[in-house]
Amino acid sequence: MKRVIILATLDTKGPEALYLGDQIKSLGEEPILMDMSMRDEKQGRRAEISAEEVAKAGGSRLAELSVSDDLDRNMEIMVAGAAKIIHRLMRKGKINGVIGIGGYRGSFMATAVMHSLPFGLPKVMVSSATALPGLSSRFFKTSDIMIFHSVIEMAGLTNLLKNVLDRAACAVSGMVRGQVAAPIIDQNKGIAMTMLGPCEICARTIRTALENQGYQVIGFHATGIGDRAMEGMIAEGFLGGVIDLATGGVGEHLYGFMRDAGPNRLESAAKVGIPQIISTCGVNHITPSKSKYTADHKRRRRYDLDQSRTWLRMSRNELKEVSEVFAEKLNKSSGPVKVVIPLKGWSSIDSPGRPTYDPEEDAIFIKELRRRLKKEIEVIQVDANMEDPEFAKVVINAALDLFR
């Protein structure tokens, strides 16, 4: 039997959680209901892991939480306690998957617990709050969570809600019982690579070449979340090298724009000491939210990727500021680093004839970066666009040299 933890607040979602557990059991799995309620109320049918146990593991008592008005602190305690218990069970090999049900608050708590769990462990969140603007990315963060939008509220066991919970039970049962590849990779052959649509040809060419040499290339979509996830996996020791083509998230964090990849971007490989190849796709463009455009933003040269995404040309001063951040982060590297920069545009949209193409301004970034980088870091300039075969060839040769 496969053991599945059910995360729910029994004081508000008791009948629904119990029904889900019964359905999972009917499919041949062993459900383990964990109560994350923050009020000390008597439940008709108790959970296998009570709310009192969860609160105690989080460093408090349920009776204290019941009389506390500090909701944020109460949630933090229950999340910490639930994560601690699940990690203890995982170390004993007693957990095969996790599923949560909830509305707004329950979804935040359950997914916060899931964020602490390793990549590859099945995680399903059945939520009625998924469609609220801006919430989905907060539920996911950098974790491989499957979000099941229930559409209807989890209140009352109608046939519609039973249908939702039945499908969710089948989903998690299939995930824990199905034949799936183990999420394990040979660190010496595992290479992280950031990519974006505007450097897709380059990324695909590099990946194919390295795979032909026996490497496994794990791609990360560098729009803010994917590159954050990559930094986390590198820090955990999953990977043995990095080809960081799309590093625009560094500047986006500096200015708080849409592709913000967080404060730790470009730092994990430096700390771990694995070899890095760094390039510049998207670095010379910014993506502020259109609702927050300033008068300056409206005057900028721009390129519309599609109806939803617009890249604005970075200013000269911004190029200089971002180069300083790059240099500061890369100079901390304990492993080998090569910076490879194309001189005829840093992406497919940044090429001759395009409205934001400006290699003279890009040279400001290159000059300042070279001036600030420690001498051990080589800067290779390639007389090509990032999407040209000549550029990919230089990156491939640099990668084979470093990774060997």
C-alpha angles and dihedrals in degrees: 000000000000116000118226123188114217113206113202144133104246093195089067106016102030102127091041094050092047091050091050090051092051091051092050089049091050088058091058101262130118111242118207110195115210115195114216096178115143095204126075099235126149111249123207094226116026126225122245086241110036128215088244090058091049093049091048092051087051092055101261143072128257091232089060093049091050092063097037122103093196097102096173092054092046091053092048091053094050093045092049092048094047092048092049093052094046093049089051091052091046092055087056092049093245101125127072101166147351132225128182134192127195153109125252100314097032091051092053092050097045095046091046087059091047091053088068093054124094127263111268098031106118111254123179125179117194104197138169091196100061096104096057106116113265096006102099094068090049090053093048102035103157097324127109094240122156108222114208108195105211093193089202124068119262096244122117127005099261119160089256093057092042087056090054094048092045091055091046090052090051090049096053092041090054091048095052095040103037124098105258133164114262111253091237127122135181102253092214090057099036113101124182117214129183117214143174135185092260090059099032097118091052093047093048092050092050094045093052093049094050093045088055086058093053100263125133110223115203112199125213122195102231101215096118102279100053094051091046088054090050092053089052095050091047090051089052091055099248096130139051103202144008135224101190104190098156109049100153091117089078094067092036089060091048090058100028098244134153098278093049105155096188135254095293097058112133092012111089097070089046091056096042092046100230120147118270137197111195128196138167115244108154096000094115093053132069131206111203115173108270090230088061100046113141123211087262092054091052090056094050125109107257145187123206110216089186139322092296104037130061126173117206123203113256116239124244092252092049091051089054094047094049092048088057091054091047091052094047092052097042093047088065092062116124092190132060118290133190123185114207116190128181114222098205100058136320098238143005092275090048099067138112111300095023117118096240098043110124117147091173091063091043087059088067089065093045095048094048092045093051091048094053103037119098113253094251091069112083119214112205117194117200122199094225144075117270091250094051118106090236091063095048089050092056091050092048093051091047091049095050089048094051100037095049 
